[in-house]
Amino acid sequence: MLYARGKEYISKFASCTESGLQCSVWFLPTTRPLGGVKSLSAVRWPLPKYDLKVLFLGFLHPPATAFSSRPFPVSILSLQAISGSMVFFRSVAALSKLRSRLAHQSTSLRSIRWLQVQSTSDLDLHAQLKDMIPEQQECLKKLKAEHGKVQLGNITLDMVISGMRGMTGLLWETSLLDPDEGIRFRGLSIPECQKLLPAASSGGEPLPEGLLWLLLTGKVPNKEQVDGLSAELQSRAKVPEHVFRAIDALPVTAHPMTQFASGVMALQVESEFQKAYEKGMPKTMFWEPTYEDSMNLIARLPTVASYVYRRIYKDGQIIPADSSLDYAANFSHMLGFDDPKMLELMRLYVTIHSDHEGGNVSAHTAHLVGSALSDPYLSFAAALNGLAGPLHGLANQEVLLWIESLVKECGEDITTDQLKDYVWKTLKSGKVVPGYGHGVLRKTDPRYTCQREFALKHLPDDPFFKLVSKLYEVVPPILTDLGKVKNPWPNVDAHSGVLLKHFGLSEARYFTVLFGVSRSIGIGSQLIWDRALGLPLERPKSVTMDWLRTYCTKAT
Ligand SMILES: CC(C)(COP(=O)(O)OP(=O)(O)OC[C@H]1O[C@@H](n2cnc3c(N)ncnc32)[C@H](O)[C@@H]1OP(=O)(O)O)[C@@H](O)C(=O)NCCC(=O)NCCS
């Protein structure tokens, strides 16, 4: 019988490194320390040098409050008895699978504690990917071999001339969009991510580093993994001086997205992928420098983005990074906003804007450009230029400017009839109502809903939030009346601006840059998988109107 006590247990366990295996112990779903440890020194741990993820079930224990003060017995005898045998490894594999399933449902399973023995590679994202990639490559190969000729749908002329709506034509692993339900990141909805991903403080918004881990591996990380990733991003965050000088070469009046994209292009000179390609790296290895570039890019963007903000709006007074903060909080800090609620907003913002499957303009652009083996910087800069369009990422800017001009025209105490008139005036002038409608979604965007919930919790009396709420009642029936709008409901951009404005970030022209920083997480993750899976050059067929006419005449 063995007794465990939090850190002591971990360090003792970690010292059991026979055969080079580093071990640590923690408990899910809570990280409360265990009770007292006697000694682990007598424990022999004859495990081979495997990248093991070992879990032992069945540590049902008394309630956590009583638990922390009491010794907690852990039977290791059975482990000793079976270690080294195949039975053990098979049990490990089965338990590991079971644990992953339960981890997804874990919040309600408070009475179950897991003892997880893991190798150092469990804390290393790169090592995890290295393990996963051969398996995923096999999956893709098998899929192609077994189902390569299965039809996924019919292409109609409408689809060809209507922006390829509804045409399935891309492989995108990190997220999937359902028209009614909204986005799922590796199978998890936004509310599920809010519950399961580690937060800065209990019950808080998810840390974007956790989402990055999830997008890359498909697994929900624990806090230790997320903290490790935060530190890794910090260690990669140094931006070379020439990047700032490249931005400085532009007039300060240039649109923030132009300055930001130029900064990204200037970052490209450090591309590891480009260097490796020039040296003749074989294509089976491409994912490695893509990983380096994507991680460096994600890590460096907050510094570049905040430089643009401070340059344009704060007389160039730069705020240095604070290494004690997580990714999103540090970004907010460098922008000049330290209110703890704003830090929470930034964590939520960066999480929910990160990925929206592969067909949207920015994601698709990065995927397309990357398919030519352009490195992640080149691919992401291209994506940013797509994001800068008003029908895509620039809509967040448009929404706040539109609401501000509404307030200027009618005042803050605006009646429902005045609102309706304003919406109709916008439509009659040939413009779209920004923040409403979507190419795929057919219901209210869950990214809108979670921002609304944030507002209800933190700023219920904000006059601009109240206006956004009123618009939610007024706009959908009007767009429905138009008869042609497929989705009259609000999207993510209808809400983000008023939240940022509430905390003082009110420069609407800057908003799309925030979106861009977040989008690097989804795009960077998928680019790594694009190269890992060896996805080929993207090259769909195009046809002329004449070709279509001739083809359709023959077909009918
Ligand atoms: C997002 C968007 C570009 C999707 O376009 P789409 O897939 O072509 O949308 P639909 O199929 O519903 O468009 C059908 C018609 O309704 C119009 N429509 C769609 N959303 C509209 C809106 N919010 N306001 C006014 N008209 C709209 C389209 O412009 C199109 O008109 P047309 O036939 O005269 O060209 C579109 O809804 C839009 O422009 N929204 C406002 C901008 C915005 O919020 N963008 C951010 C998206 S996350």
The ligand as an SDF file (V2000), in Angstrom:
LIG
                    3D

 48 50  0  0  0  0  0  0  0  0999 V2000
  -22.1590   37.0520  -44.3710 C   0  0  0  0  0  0  0  0  0  0  0  0
  -22.7510   37.2540  -45.7340 C   0  0  0  0  0  0  0  0  0  0  0  0
  -21.6600   37.8480  -46.6340 C   0  0  0  0  0  0  0  0  0  0  0  0
  -23.1820   35.9130  -46.2800 C   0  0  0  0  0  0  0  0  0  0  0  0
  -23.5170   36.0980  -47.6340 O   0  0  0  0  0  0  0  0  0  0  0  0
  -24.3900   35.0280  -48.4070 P   0  0  0  0  0  0  0  0  0  0  0  0
  -23.9810   33.6460  -48.0530 O   0  0  0  0  0  0  0  0  0  0  0  0
  -24.3300   35.4010  -49.8370 O   0  0  0  0  0  0  0  0  0  0  0  0
  -25.8240   35.2870  -47.7760 O   0  0  0  0  0  0  0  0  0  0  0  0
  -27.2220   34.9700  -48.4100 P   0  0  0  0  0  0  0  0  0  0  0  0
  -27.1880   33.7630  -49.2680 O   0  0  0  0  0  0  0  0  0  0  0  0
  -28.1960   34.9910  -47.2940 O   0  0  0  0  0  0  0  0  0  0  0  0
  -27.4610   36.2400  -49.3580 O   0  0  0  0  0  0  0  0  0  0  0  0
  -28.6340   36.3430  -50.1220 C   0  0  0  0  0  0  0  0  0  0  0  0
  -28.9520   37.8070  -50.3060 C   0  0  0  0  0  0  0  0  0  0  0  0
  -29.2330   38.3720  -49.0270 O   0  0  0  0  0  0  0  0  0  0  0  0
  -28.4040   39.4890  -48.8120 C   0  0  0  0  0  0  0  0  0  0  0  0
  -28.0270   39.5620  -47.4150 N   0  0  0  0  0  0  0  0  0  0  0  0
  -27.4170   38.6040  -46.6700 C   0  0  0  0  0  0  0  0  0  0  0  0
  -27.1510   39.0830  -45.4430 N   0  0  0  0  0  0  0  0  0  0  0  0
  -27.5740   40.3640  -45.4300 C   0  0  0  0  0  0  0  0  0  0  0  0
  -27.5500   41.3900  -44.4660 C   0  0  0  0  0  0  0  0  0  0  0  0
  -26.9790   41.2080  -43.2660 N   0  0  0  0  0  0  0  0  0  0  0  0
  -28.0640   42.5770  -44.7760 N   0  0  0  0  0  0  0  0  0  0  0  0
  -28.6210   42.7800  -45.9780 C   0  0  0  0  0  0  0  0  0  0  0  0
  -28.6580   41.8600  -46.9460 N   0  0  0  0  0  0  0  0  0  0  0  0
  -28.1450   40.6580  -46.6710 C   0  0  0  0  0  0  0  0  0  0  0  0
  -27.1760   39.2190  -49.6540 C   0  0  0  0  0  0  0  0  0  0  0  0
  -26.4430   40.4100  -49.8870 O   0  0  0  0  0  0  0  0  0  0  0  0
  -27.7940   38.6140  -50.8860 C   0  0  0  0  0  0  0  0  0  0  0  0
  -28.3450   39.6570  -51.6370 O   0  0  0  0  0  0  0  0  0  0  0  0
  -28.2790   39.6490  -53.2570 P   0  0  0  0  0  0  0  0  0  0  0  0
  -28.9680   38.4020  -53.6830 O   0  0  0  0  0  0  0  0  0  0  0  0
  -28.9830   40.8960  -53.6390 O   0  0  0  0  0  0  0  0  0  0  0  0
  -26.8280   39.6610  -53.6140 O   0  0  0  0  0  0  0  0  0  0  0  0
  -23.9440   38.2020  -45.6660 C   0  0  0  0  0  0  0  0  0  0  0  0
  -24.9150   37.6620  -44.7960 O   0  0  0  0  0  0  0  0  0  0  0  0
  -23.5970   39.5990  -45.2440 C   0  0  0  0  0  0  0  0  0  0  0  0
  -23.2090   40.4070  -46.0830 O   0  0  0  0  0  0  0  0  0  0  0  0
  -23.6880   39.9140  -43.9240 N   0  0  0  0  0  0  0  0  0  0  0  0
  -23.2890   41.2010  -43.4140 C   0  0  0  0  0  0  0  0  0  0  0  0
  -21.7730   41.2610  -43.2740 C   0  0  0  0  0  0  0  0  0  0  0  0
  -21.3110   40.4220  -42.1200 C   0  0  0  0  0  0  0  0  0  0  0  0
  -21.8450   40.4860  -41.0180 O   0  0  0  0  0  0  0  0  0  0  0  0
  -20.2610   39.6480  -42.3520 N   0  0  0  0  0  0  0  0  0  0  0  0
  -19.6670   38.8140  -41.3250 C   0  0  0  0  0  0  0  0  0  0  0  0
  -19.9680   37.3920  -41.5330 C   0  0  0  0  0  0  0  0  0  0  0  0
  -19.3840   36.4040  -40.2090 S   0  0  0  0  0  0  0  0  0  0  0  0
  1  2  1  0
  2  3  1  0
  2  4  1  0
  2 36  1  0
  4  5  1  0
  5  6  1  0
  6  7  2  0
  6  8  1  0
  6  9  1  0
  9 10  1  0
 10 11  2  0
 10 12  1  0
 10 13  1  0
 13 14  1  0
 14 15  1  0
 15 16  1  0
 15 30  1  0
 16 17  1  0
 17 18  1  0
 17 28  1  0
 18 19  1  0
 18 27  1  0
 19 20  2  0
 20 21  1  0
 21 22  1  0
 21 27  2  0
 22 23  1  0
 22 24  2  0
 24 25  1  0
 25 26  2  0
 26 27  1  0
 28 29  1  0
 28 30  1  0
 30 31  1  0
 31 32  1  0
 32 33  2  0
 32 34  1  0
 32 35  1  0
 36 37  1  0
 36 38  1  0
 38 39  2  0
 38 40  1  0
 40 41  1  0
 41 42  1  0
 42 43  1  0
 43 44  2  0
 43 45  1  0
 45 46  1  0
 46 47  1  0
 47 48  1  0
M  END
$$$$
